[in-house]
Amino acid sequence: MITVGFLACQKDSFPGFLRKPPPGLAIEPIPETALAEQAPGALHVLLVPADIDQRLFAANQPWLRAFFMAGGTLVFNGLLAHPFLDELRPFV
């Protein structure tokens, strides 16, 4: 089973196409204010939509590093306005 976390900035921001995932895929909505409460190794993929608070997301840098070290994949959608990892600063 592949576990995908969808970082949601609002209760209603969970996309309809994710409501019925294919077999073998579990989609878990995660409020953006509760990301650090998740175990980094519990997710295989983190989907980050364009409407998140990028400063709040950047405050989770230690969690993100642990997520990557556990083999996680991040899918970031949107424009990068506030780098959430130091390595991304040259691109802003």
N, C-alpha and C positions, 0 to 999 in steps of 0.2 A: 504494500500500500504506500503510495506517495502522498505525503501531506503537504499541501500548499496553503500558506497563510496569505490572506488578502487584507492589507492594511487599510482599514476603513476610517475615514475622517468623520463620517456621520453614520447613524444607524441605517439610513436608507440608501447608502452609497454602494451596497453590494450588488454588482451587475447581475442581471437576470440569467445570462448565459452560464454563470458559475453556480447557479442554484441546483442544477442537476448534472454533476460531473460524471464522466464516463467511469465504468468499473475500474477499480484499482487506483482511483484518485479521490482524495478527501480534501475538500476546500473548507478552510476555517477562517471566518471573518475575525479580524483582530482590531479592536479599537486602537487608533494611533496613540492614545494616551496610555495604553496597556501593553505596548510592545515589550518593554523590559521585563514584564511579568512572565513572559513565555520562556520556556527553556530553549536556548538557541539550537540545540541539537534535535529538538522535536519537530522542526520543520525542514523539509527538503528544499522548498522554494518559497520565496517571499515576493508577492506581487505588490508593487508600490504604484498607486494611481497618481495622476497628475495633480489632484486637488488636495494633497496632504500639506501639512504645515512643515515645510522643509527645515526650519530652525528646530522644531520639536524633534523631527526625525534625526537631525544631526546630533542632538543631545544623547542619542542612543548609540554613539560610536562604539563604546566598549561591547555592547550587545551585538552590533553588526560584525565586529571583528571576531567575536566568539562564534557567531553564525557561520561566517566564512571558514573559520578554522575547523568547524564541524562538517564542512563539505557542502554548505548551503549555497543555493543559487539565488541571486537577486535579479528581478526584472523591474526596471525603473521606467516608468512612462511619464513623459512630459519634459519640460525644460528645467535644467539644473540652475537654480538661482542661488542656492546656498549649499555649498559642498558638505556632504555628510561624512566624507572621509578625506583626510589630508591629501591623499593621492589625487583627488579630483580638483583641487584648487587651481591648477594650471588651465582648466577647461572652463572656468567661470570668468 
